[in-house]
Amino acid sequence: MKKILSLSLISALTLVLSTGCNSTSGDGLQVNTHDNEKVLHAIKNAGEKNGWKITEFQGNEVIAEKTDDGDTISSSIKFQDGYIEFSNDAAASDLSSDIEETLENSSSQH
């Protein structure tokens, strides 16, 4: 119960912080598709591969959460027009790399 409460609090805080400011701490990720459905699918697949829980928030934004050695990390991920923006680039670096790889693999298969 305590973990659920902690995760809920972290999720709410991440949500408030991500919607409260538009500036980013990093460069984000430019991808080779403008299809938000493909990007969302890639985010979900990459998240599953790395143990992230991906929760859809809006049509073009998700919350990614992961517990690692008892610590919970999270990042909101916005995607639009071929650009993906992370609220926490450092924590989501493995996820970012796998999203890019997933999108590259899906475009090379077509």
N, CA, C and O atoms as CSV, one atom per row, in Angstrom:
chain,resi,resn,atom,element,x,y,z
A,1,MET,N,N,0.825,-1.188,0.000
A,1,MET,CA,C,0.000,0.000,0.000
A,1,MET,C,C,0.870,1.253,0.000
A,1,MET,O,O,0.545,2.238,-0.663
A,2,LYS,N,N,1.969,1.217,0.739
A,2,LYS,CA,C,2.858,2.367,0.823
A,2,LYS,C,C,3.514,2.636,-0.542
A,2,LYS,O,O,3.697,3.791,-0.926
A,3,LYS,N,N,3.868,1.560,-1.273
A,3,LYS,CA,C,4.467,1.725,-2.591
A,3,LYS,C,C,3.477,2.337,-3.568
A,3,LYS,O,O,3.838,3.194,-4.375
A,4,ILE,N,N,2.224,1.895,-3.492
A,4,ILE,CA,C,1.197,2.428,-4.388
A,4,ILE,C,C,0.993,3.914,-4.124
A,4,ILE,O,O,0.872,4.706,-5.059
A,5,LEU,N,N,0.954,4.286,-2.857
A,5,LEU,CA,C,0.797,5.687,-2.492
A,5,LEU,C,C,1.990,6.504,-2.986
A,5,LEU,O,O,1.819,7.610,-3.499
A,6,SER,N,N,3.182,5.967,-2.833
A,6,SER,CA,C,4.389,6.657,-3.291
A,6,SER,C,C,4.371,6.831,-4.801
A,6,SER,O,O,4.673,7.911,-5.308
A,7,LEU,N,N,4.017,5.768,-5.524
A,7,LEU,CA,C,3.945,5.847,-6.986
A,7,LEU,C,C,2.892,6.854,-7.427
A,7,LEU,O,O,3.105,7.607,-8.376
A,8,SER,N,N,1.760,6.865,-6.738
A,8,SER,CA,C,0.699,7.816,-7.074
A,8,SER,C,C,1.158,9.246,-6.857
A,8,SER,O,O,0.896,10.121,-7.682
A,9,LEU,N,N,1.836,9.479,-5.757
A,9,LEU,CA,C,2.343,10.807,-5.459
A,9,LEU,C,C,3.374,11.247,-6.487
A,9,LEU,O,O,3.340,12.386,-6.952
A,10,ILE,N,N,4.274,10.368,-6.840
A,10,ILE,CA,C,5.301,10.676,-7.838
A,10,ILE,C,C,4.653,10.942,-9.191
A,10,ILE,O,O,5.050,11.865,-9.903
A,11,SER,N,N,3.659,10.137,-9.544
A,11,SER,CA,C,2.963,10.342,-10.813
A,11,SER,C,C,2.268,11.688,-10.849
A,11,SER,O,O,2.351,12.415,-11.838
A,12,ALA,N,N,1.589,12.013,-9.774
A,12,ALA,CA,C,0.887,13.294,-9.711
A,12,ALA,C,C,1.870,14.453,-9.788
A,12,ALA,O,O,1.624,15.432,-10.492
A,13,LEU,N,N,2.975,14.348,-9.073
A,13,LEU,CA,C,3.986,15.395,-9.087
A,13,LEU,C,C,4.580,15.550,-10.482
A,13,LEU,O,O,4.759,16.670,-10.960
A,14,THR,N,N,4.884,14.446,-11.129
A,14,THR,CA,C,5.424,14.482,-12.479
A,14,THR,C,C,4.435,15.137,-13.430
A,14,THR,O,O,4.813,15.946,-14.277
A,15,LEU,N,N,3.185,14.785,-13.282
A,15,LEU,CA,C,2.134,15.351,-14.117
A,15,LEU,C,C,2.036,16.856,-13.936
A,15,LEU,O,O,1.968,17.594,-14.919
A,16,VAL,N,N,2.029,17.312,-12.715
A,16,VAL,CA,C,1.932,18.741,-12.429
A,16,VAL,C,C,3.148,19.472,-12.971
A,16,VAL,O,O,3.010,20.521,-13.600
A,17,LEU,N,N,4.324,18.936,-12.738
A,17,LEU,CA,C,5.539,19.594,-13.202
A,17,LEU,C,C,5.642,19.603,-14.716
A,17,LEU,O,O,6.103,20.583,-15.301
A,18,SER,N,N,5.219,18.525,-15.355
A,18,SER,CA,C,5.341,18.459,-16.807
A,18,SER,C,C,4.354,19.371,-17.506
A,18,SER,O,O,4.655,19.889,-18.582
A,19,THR,N,N,3.191,19.581,-16.928
A,19,THR,CA,C,2.219,20.472,-17.553
A,19,THR,C,C,2.428,21.914,-17.126
A,19,THR,O,O,1.916,22.829,-17.771
A,20,GLY,N,N,3.155,22.125,-16.073
A,20,GLY,CA,C,3.360,23.471,-15.559
A,20,GLY,C,C,4.443,24.255,-16.256
A,20,GLY,O,O,4.475,25.482,-16.162
A,21,CYS,N,N,5.336,23.571,-16.958
A,21,CYS,CA,C,6.394,24.290,-17.651
A,21,CYS,C,C,6.678,23.624,-18.983
A,21,CYS,O,O,6.564,22.407,-19.125
A,22,ASN,N,N,7.047,24.433,-19.949
A,22,ASN,CA,C,7.305,23.911,-21.283
A,22,ASN,C,C,8.782,23.795,-21.594
A,22,ASN,O,O,9.141,23.276,-22.651
A,23,SER,N,N,9.640,24.252,-20.724
A,23,SER,CA,C,11.061,24.159,-20.997
A,23,SER,C,C,11.556,22.751,-20.723
A,23,SER,O,O,11.022,22.034,-19.877
A,24,THR,N,N,12.591,22.376,-21.459
A,24,THR,CA,C,13.138,21.039,-21.273
A,24,THR,C,C,14.591,21.148,-20.843
A,24,THR,O,O,15.272,22.132,-21.130
A,25,SER,N,N,15.046,20.116,-20.149
A,25,SER,CA,C,16.429,20.116,-19.704
A,25,SER,C,C,17.358,19.539,-20.761
A,25,SER,O,O,18.576,19.687,-20.653
A,26,GLY,N,N,16.818,18.892,-21.771
A,26,GLY,CA,C,17.655,18.260,-22.776
A,26,GLY,C,C,17.184,18.579,-24.170
A,26,GLY,O,O,16.326,19.435,-24.380
A,27,ASP,N,N,17.773,17.863,-25.133
A,27,ASP,CA,C,17.497,18.143,-26.530
A,27,ASP,C,C,16.305,17.383,-27.076
A,27,ASP,O,O,15.766,17.763,-28.116
A,28,GLY,N,N,15.884,16.337,-26.421
A,28,GLY,CA,C,14.805,15.524,-26.946
A,28,GLY,C,C,15.315,14.577,-28.008
A,28,GLY,O,O,16.513,14.313,-28.110
A,29,LEU,N,N,14.394,14.077,-28.790
A,29,LEU,CA,C,14.735,13.061,-29.780
A,29,LEU,C,C,13.960,13.333,-31.059
A,29,LEU,O,O,12.729,13.336,-31.055
A,30,GLN,N,N,14.679,13.560,-32.157
A,30,GLN,CA,C,14.063,13.729,-33.463
A,30,GLN,C,C,13.919,12.348,-34.087
A,30,GLN,O,O,14.889,11.593,-34.143
A,31,VAL,N,N,12.715,12.005,-34.560
A,31,VAL,CA,C,12.485,10.686,-35.139
A,31,VAL,C,C,12.048,10.823,-36.587
A,31,VAL,O,O,11.684,11.909,-37.040
A,32,ASN,N,N,12.088,9.714,-37.303
A,32,ASN,CA,C,11.843,9.734,-38.735
A,32,ASN,C,C,10.374,9.529,-39.115
A,32,ASN,O,O,10.087,9.189,-40.263
A,33,THR,N,N,9.457,9.724,-38.199
A,33,THR,CA,C,8.037,9.599,-38.510
A,33,THR,C,C,7.250,10.689,-37.790
A,33,THR,O,O,7.583,11.088,-36.674
A,34,HIS,N,N,6.216,11.150,-38.447
A,34,HIS,CA,C,5.319,12.134,-37.843
A,34,HIS,C,C,4.020,11.469,-37.403
A,34,HIS,O,O,3.082,12.149,-36.988
A,35,ASP,N,N,3.964,10.159,-37.492
A,35,ASP,CA,C,2.773,9.393,-37.128
A,35,ASP,C,C,2.789,9.131,-35.627
A,35,ASP,O,O,3.555,8.297,-35.145
A,36,ASN,N,N,1.934,9.851,-34.886
A,36,ASN,CA,C,1.922,9.727,-33.423
A,36,ASN,C,C,1.551,8.322,-32.964
A,36,ASN,O,O,2.004,7.892,-31.903
A,37,GLU,N,N,0.741,7.593,-33.729
A,37,GLU,CA,C,0.393,6.225,-33.345
A,37,GLU,C,C,1.616,5.320,-33.381
A,37,GLU,O,O,1.787,4.480,-32.498
A,38,LYS,N,N,2.462,5.478,-34.381
A,38,LYS,CA,C,3.695,4.687,-34.461
A,38,LYS,C,C,4.638,5.033,-33.314
A,38,LYS,O,O,5.273,4.156,-32.729
A,39,VAL,N,N,4.719,6.318,-33.003
A,39,VAL,CA,C,5.595,6.755,-31.910
A,39,VAL,C,C,5.093,6.195,-30.583
A,39,VAL,O,O,5.882,5.690,-29.784
A,40,LEU,N,N,3.787,6.280,-30.346
A,40,LEU,CA,C,3.208,5.735,-29.116
A,40,LEU,C,C,3.472,4.237,-29.016
A,40,LEU,O,O,3.830,3.736,-27.951
A,41,HIS,N,N,3.297,3.530,-30.115
A,41,HIS,CA,C,3.551,2.084,-30.137
A,41,HIS,C,C,5.023,1.796,-29.804
A,41,HIS,O,O,5.323,0.872,-29.047
A,42,ALA,N,N,5.928,2.585,-30.368
A,42,ALA,CA,C,7.362,2.399,-30.100
A,42,ALA,C,C,7.693,2.690,-28.643
A,42,ALA,O,O,8.505,1.989,-28.038
A,43,ILE,N,N,7.071,3.720,-28.074
A,43,ILE,CA,C,7.303,4.059,-26.661
A,43,ILE,C,C,6.846,2.908,-25.777
A,43,ILE,O,O,7.554,2.509,-24.853
A,44,LYS,N,N,5.663,2.377,-26.062
A,44,LYS,CA,C,5.141,1.266,-25.259
A,44,LYS,C,C,6.036,0.031,-25.382
A,44,LYS,O,O,6.331,-0.614,-24.377
A,45,ASN,N,N,6.469,-0.303,-26.589
A,45,ASN,CA,C,7.336,-1.471,-26.787
A,45,ASN,C,C,8.685,-1.296,-26.097
A,45,ASN,O,O,9.173,-2.211,-25.434
A,46,ALA,N,N,9.278,-0.125,-26.255
A,46,ALA,CA,C,10.571,0.134,-25.620
A,46,ALA,C,C,10.427,0.139,-24.099
A,46,ALA,O,O,11.305,-0.354,-23.390
A,47,GLY,N,N,9.336,0.688,-23.605
A,47,GLY,CA,C,9.094,0.700,-22.168
A,47,GLY,C,C,8.969,-0.695,-21.601
A,47,GLY,O,O,9.541,-1.009,-20.557
A,48,GLU,N,N,8.213,-1.536,-22.301
A,48,GLU,CA,C,8.043,-2.924,-21.861
A,48,GLU,C,C,9.384,-3.652,-21.843
A,48,GLU,O,O,9.661,-4.433,-20.933
A,49,LYS,N,N,10.205,-3.394,-22.841
A,49,LYS,CA,C,11.525,-4.028,-22.949
A,49,LYS,C,C,12.434,-3.656,-21.772
A,49,LYS,O,O,13.256,-4.464,-21.338
A,50,ASN,N,N,12.282,-2.432,-21.260
A,50,ASN,CA,C,13.159,-1.920,-20.202
A,50,ASN,C,C,12.528,-1.893,-18.826
A,50,ASN,O,O,13.129,-1.365,-17.890
A,51,GLY,N,N,11.328,-2.448,-18.671
A,51,GLY,CA,C,10.691,-2.496,-17.367
A,51,GLY,C,C,10.010,-1.207,-16.942
A,51,GLY,O,O,9.782,-0.995,-15.750
A,52,TRP,N,N,9.683,-0.348,-17.886
A,52,TRP,CA,C,8.973,0.895,-17.599
A,52,TRP,C,C,7.472,0.653,-17.660
A,52,TRP,O,O,6.993,-0.106,-18.503
A,53,LYS,N,N,6.739,1.295,-16.771
A,53,LYS,CA,C,5.279,1.297,-16.845
A,53,LYS,C,C,4.897,2.556,-17.611
A,53,LYS,O,O,5.215,3.666,-17.185
A,54,ILE,N,N,4.221,2.386,-18.733
A,54,ILE,CA,C,3.835,3.504,-19.580
A,54,ILE,C,C,2.339,3.747,-19.409
A,54,ILE,O,O,1.529,2.852,-19.648
A,55,THR,N,N,1.981,4.945,-18.998
A,55,THR,CA,C,0.586,5.318,-18.791
A,55,THR,C,C,0.235,6.452,-19.745
A,55,THR,O,O,0.853,7.516,-19.710
A,56,GLU,N,N,-0.766,6.220,-20.603
A,56,GLU,CA,C,-1.189,7.267,-21.521
A,56,GLU,C,C,-1.838,8.391,-20.724
A,56,GLU,O,O,-2.676,8.159,-19.852
A,57,PHE,N,N,-1.429,9.605,-21.045
A,57,PHE,CA,C,-1.926,10.768,-20.328
A,57,PHE,C,C,-2.808,11.619,-21.236
A,57,PHE,O,O,-3.936,11.952,-20.871
A,58,GLN,N,N,-2.316,11.959,-22.381
A,58,GLN,CA,C,-3.058,12.719,-23.375
A,58,GLN,C,C,-2.827,12.052,-24.715
A,58,GLN,O,O,-2.143,11.032,-24.795
A,59,GLY,N,N,-3.386,12.615,-25.754
A,59,GLY,CA,C,-3.212,12.030,-27.080
A,59,GLY,C,C,-1.769,11.969,-27.523
A,59,GLY,O,O,-1.396,11.090,-28.300
A,60,ASN,N,N,-0.948,12.890,-27.042
A,60,ASN,CA,C,0.451,12.917,-27.457
A,60,ASN,C,C,1.416,12.979,-26.275
A,60,ASN,O,O,2.507,13.539,-26.386
A,61,GLU,N,N,1.008,12.399,-25.136
A,61,GLU,CA,C,1.881,12.411,-23.967
A,61,GLU,C,C,1.618,11.176,-23.108
A,61,GLU,O,O,0.479,10.736,-22.958
A,62,VAL,N,N,2.694,10.631,-22.551
A,62,VAL,CA,C,2.599,9.497,-21.636
A,62,VAL,C,C,3.470,9.785,-20.417
A,62,VAL,O,O,4.344,10.650,-20.446
A,63,ILE,N,N,3.212,9.046,-19.360
A,63,ILE,CA,C,4.049,9.071,-18.168
A,63,ILE,C,C,4.764,7.725,-18.109
A,63,ILE,O,O,4.129,6.672,-18.179
A,64,ALA,N,N,6.079,7.766,-17.980
A,64,ALA,CA,C,6.882,6.556,-17.868
A,64,ALA,C,C,7.426,6.463,-16.450
A,64,ALA,O,O,8.011,7.418,-15.939
A,65,GLU,N,N,7.231,5.305,-15.812
A,65,GLU,CA,C,7.696,5.104,-14.431
A,65,GLU,C,C,8.424,3.769,-14.344
A,65,GLU,O,O,8.067,2.792,-15.001
A,66,LYS,N,N,9.452,3.766,-13.511
A,66,LYS,CA,C,10.243,2.549,-13.339
A,66,LYS,C,C,10.800,2.528,-11.928
A,66,LYS,O,O,11.282,3.546,-11.430
A,67,THR,N,N,10.736,1.367,-11.281
A,67,THR,CA,C,11.345,1.193,-9.965
A,67,THR,C,C,12.634,0.412,-10.162
A,67,THR,O,O,12.638,-0.674,-10.740
A,68,ASP,N,N,13.728,0.983,-9.671
A,68,ASP,CA,C,15.043,0.385,-9.840
A,68,ASP,C,C,15.755,0.405,-8.492
A,68,ASP,O,O,16.051,1.477,-7.966
A,69,ASP,N,N,16.029,-0.755,-7.935
A,69,ASP,CA,C,16.686,-0.883,-6.627
A,69,ASP,C,C,15.949,-0.094,-5.540
A,69,ASP,O,O,16.573,0.558,-4.703
A,70,GLY,N,N,14.626,-0.160,-5.563
A,70,GLY,CA,C,13.823,0.509,-4.549
A,70,GLY,C,C,13.545,1.976,-4.816
A,70,GLY,O,O,12.728,2.580,-4.121
A,71,ASP,N,N,14.201,2.563,-5.801
A,71,ASP,CA,C,13.968,3.959,-6.163
A,71,ASP,C,C,13.059,4.028,-7.381
A,71,ASP,O,O,13.216,3.258,-8.329
A,72,THR,N,N,12.116,4.947,-7.349
A,72,THR,CA,C,11.220,5.126,-8.474
A,72,THR,C,C,11.668,6.334,-9.274
A,72,THR,O,O,11.899,7.411,-8.726
A,73,ILE,N,N,11.788,6.139,-10.582
A,73,ILE,CA,C,12.117,7.237,-11.473
A,73,ILE,C,C,10.966,7.402,-12.451
A,73,ILE,O,O,10.254,6.447,-12.762
A,74,SER,N,N,10.796,8.614,-12.925
A,74,SER,CA,C,9.706,8.846,-13.858
A,74,SER,C,C,10.069,9.965,-14.823
A,74,SER,O,O,10.968,10.767,-14.571
A,75,SER,N,N,9.347,9.993,-15.926
A,75,SER,CA,C,9.512,11.035,-16.925
A,75,SER,C,C,8.221,11.139,-17.708
A,75,SER,O,O,7.610,10.127,-18.051
A,76,SER,N,N,7.813,12.343,-17.987
A,76,SER,CA,C,6.718,12.477,-18.936
A,76,SER,C,C,7.362,12.518,-20.324
A,76,SER,O,O,8.472,13.021,-20.497
A,77,ILE,N,N,6.651,11.986,-21.288
A,77,ILE,CA,C,7.164,11.926,-22.651
A,77,ILE,C,C,6.107,12.518,-23.567
A,77,ILE,O,O,5.010,11.974,-23.695
A,78,LYS,N,N,6.441,13.640,-24.208
A,78,LYS,CA,C,5.548,14.277,-25.175
A,78,LYS,C,C,6.078,13.981,-26.562
A,78,LYS,O,O,7.289,13.979,-26.786
A,79,PHE,N,N,5.169,13.731,-27.495
A,79,PHE,CA,C,5.601,13.452,-28.855
A,79,PHE,C,C,4.644,14.117,-29.838
A,79,PHE,O,O,3.423,14.058,-29.694
A,80,GLN,N,N,5.247,14.754,-30.845
A,80,GLN,CA,C,4.455,15.435,-31.855
A,80,GLN,C,C,5.351,15.830,-33.019
A,80,GLN,O,O,6.486,16.262,-32.820
A,81,ASP,N,N,4.842,15.681,-34.222
A,81,ASP,CA,C,5.529,16.120,-35.443
A,81,ASP,C,C,6.968,15.607,-35.544
A,81,ASP,O,O,7.869,16.350,-35.933
A,82,GLY,N,N,7.177,14.348,-35.197
A,82,GLY,CA,C,8.498,13.757,-35.339
A,82,GLY,C,C,9.487,14.132,-34.259
A,82,GLY,O,O,10.689,13.927,-34.426
A,83,TYR,N,N,9.011,14.673,-33.162
A,83,TYR,CA,C,9.893,15.070,-32.072
A,83,TYR,C,C,9.373,14.495,-30.765
A,83,TYR,O,O,8.178,14.569,-30.480
A,84,ILE,N,N,10.276,13.917,-29.967
A,84,ILE,CA,C,9.920,13.347,-28.670
A,84,ILE,C,C,10.698,14.114,-27.602
A,84,ILE,O,O,11.912,14.294,-27.699
A,85,GLU,N,N,9.971,14.555,-26.591
A,85,GLU,CA,C,10.556,15.368,-25.520
A,85,GLU,C,C,10.370,14.656,-24.184
A,85,GLU,O,O,9.261,14.234,-23.855
A,86,PHE,N,N,11.446,14.521,-23.416
A,86,PHE,CA,C,11.431,13.860,-22.114
A,86,PHE,C,C,11.573,14.906,-21.017
A,86,PHE,O,O,12.401,15.811,-21.124
A,87,SER,N,N,10.770,14.789,-19.963
A,87,SER,CA,C,10.922,15.718,-18.843
A,87,SER,C,C,12.133,15.372,-17.994
A,87,SER,O,O,12.638,16.220,-17.259
A,88,ASN,N,N,12.605,14.130,-18.088
A,88,ASN,CA,C,13.754,13.683,-17.310
A,88,ASN,C,C,14.663,12.876,-18.234
A,88,ASN,O,O,14.649,11.645,-18.212
A,89,ASP,N,N,15.454,13.582,-19.049
A,89,ASP,CA,C,16.319,12.933,-20.041
A,89,ASP,C,C,17.285,11.930,-19.428
A,89,ASP,O,O,17.479,10.841,-19.967
A,90,ALA,N,N,17.884,12.291,-18.316
A,90,ALA,CA,C,18.903,11.426,-17.712
A,90,ALA,C,C,18.306,10.098,-17.253
A,90,ALA,O,O,18.891,9.040,-17.486
A,91,ALA,N,N,17.163,10.149,-16.612
A,91,ALA,CA,C,16.550,8.921,-16.098
A,91,ALA,C,C,16.020,8.046,-17.218
A,91,ALA,O,O,15.989,6.822,-17.085
A,92,ALA,N,N,15.606,8.650,-18.309
A,92,ALA,CA,C,14.964,7.897,-19.384
A,92,ALA,C,C,15.904,7.630,-20.558
A,92,ALA,O,O,15.437,7.349,-21.662
A,93,SER,N,N,17.198,7.710,-20.349
A,93,SER,CA,C,18.139,7.551,-21.468
A,93,SER,C,C,18.054,6.167,-22.115
A,93,SER,O,O,18.127,6.056,-23.339
A,94,ASP,N,N,17.900,5.108,-21.308
A,94,ASP,CA,C,17.771,3.768,-21.895
A,94,ASP,C,C,16.474,3.659,-22.691
A,94,ASP,O,O,16.436,3.025,-23.745
A,95,LEU,N,N,15.434,4.268,-22.193
A,95,LEU,CA,C,14.147,4.256,-22.877
A,95,LEU,C,C,14.239,5.037,-24.189
A,95,LEU,O,O,13.721,4.594,-25.214
A,96,SER,N,N,14.885,6.177,-24.156
A,96,SER,CA,C,15.051,7.010,-25.345
A,96,SER,C,C,15.777,6.246,-26.448
A,96,SER,O,O,15.350,6.264,-27.603
A,97,SER,N,N,16.862,5.584,-26.099
A,97,SER,CA,C,17.633,4.811,-27.077
A,97,SER,C,C,16.799,3.701,-27.688
A,97,SER,O,O,16.854,3.473,-28.897
A,98,ASP,N,N,16.025,3.008,-26.860
A,98,ASP,CA,C,15.211,1.906,-27.366
A,98,ASP,C,C,14.024,2.390,-28.192
A,98,ASP,O,O,13.599,1.696,-29.115
A,99,ILE,N,N,13.484,3.558,-27.883
A,99,ILE,CA,C,12.411,4.122,-28.703
A,99,ILE,C,C,12.957,4.413,-30.097
A,99,ILE,O,O,12.341,4.063,-31.104
A,100,GLU,N,N,14.103,5.048,-30.139
A,100,GLU,CA,C,14.731,5.383,-31.429
A,100,GLU,C,C,15.020,4.111,-32.228
A,100,GLU,O,O,14.746,4.053,-33.426
A,101,GLU,N,N,15.567,3.104,-31.572
A,101,GLU,CA,C,15.874,1.830,-32.234
A,101,GLU,C,C,14.606,1.147,-32.746
A,101,GLU,O,O,14.588,0.627,-33.862
A,102,THR,N,N,13.553,1.149,-31.940
A,102,THR,CA,C,12.286,0.535,-32.335
A,102,THR,C,C,11.709,1.228,-33.562
A,102,THR,O,O,11.225,0.563,-34.478
A,103,LEU,N,N,11.755,2.549,-33.589
A,103,LEU,CA,C,11.232,3.287,-34.742
A,103,LEU,C,C,12.074,3.051,-35.987
A,103,LEU,O,O,11.535,2.923,-37.086
A,104,GLU,N,N,13.390,2.992,-35.824
A,104,GLU,CA,C,14.268,2.722,-36.969
A,104,GLU,C,C,13.995,1.330,-37.535
A,104,GLU,O,O,13.937,1.153,-38.751
A,105,ASN,N,N,13.827,0.342,-36.652
A,105,ASN,CA,C,13.556,-1.013,-37.106
A,105,ASN,C,C,12.202,-1.107,-37.800
A,105,ASN,O,O,12.072,-1.824,-38.793
A,106,SER,N,N,11.205,-0.408,-37.306
A,106,SER,CA,C,9.879,-0.492,-37.919
A,106,SER,C,C,9.865,0.198,-39.270
A,106,SER,O,O,9.142,-0.243,-40.164
A,107,SER,N,N,10.642,1.271,-39.457
A,107,SER,CA,C,10.655,1.938,-40.753
A,107,SER,C,C,11.477,1.159,-41.773
A,107,SER,O,O,11.201,1.235,-42.970
A,108,SER,N,N,12.479,0.414,-41.324
A,108,SER,CA,C,13.301,-0.367,-42.263
A,108,SER,C,C,12.580,-1.638,-42.715
A,108,SER,O,O,12.946,-2.233,-43.729
A,109,GLN,N,N,11.560,-2.050,-41.967
A,109,GLN,CA,C,10.800,-3.240,-42.342
A,109,GLN,C,C,9.733,-2.943,-43.384
A,109,GLN,O,O,9.165,-3.868,-43.963
A,110,HIS,N,N,9.451,-1.667,-43.632
A,110,HIS,CA,C,8.401,-1.305,-44.589
A,110,HIS,C,C,8.944,-1.080,-45.953
A,110,HIS,O,O,8.189,-0.768,-46.874
